[in-house]
Amino acid sequence: MQSSSYLNCFCTETKHHYRKMTKWAK
């Protein structure tokens, strides 16, 4: 369960970073 929570947090952070990168690229 703890691992899943950590993975979810990492996924969310990565998604946010990707979105920011896309906005900057655009």
Summary of the structure (lengths in Angstrom):
residues: 26
radius of gyration: 11.4
end to end distance: 37.2
largest distance: 37.2
contacts: 45
relative contact order: 0.13
helix: 92%
strand: 0%
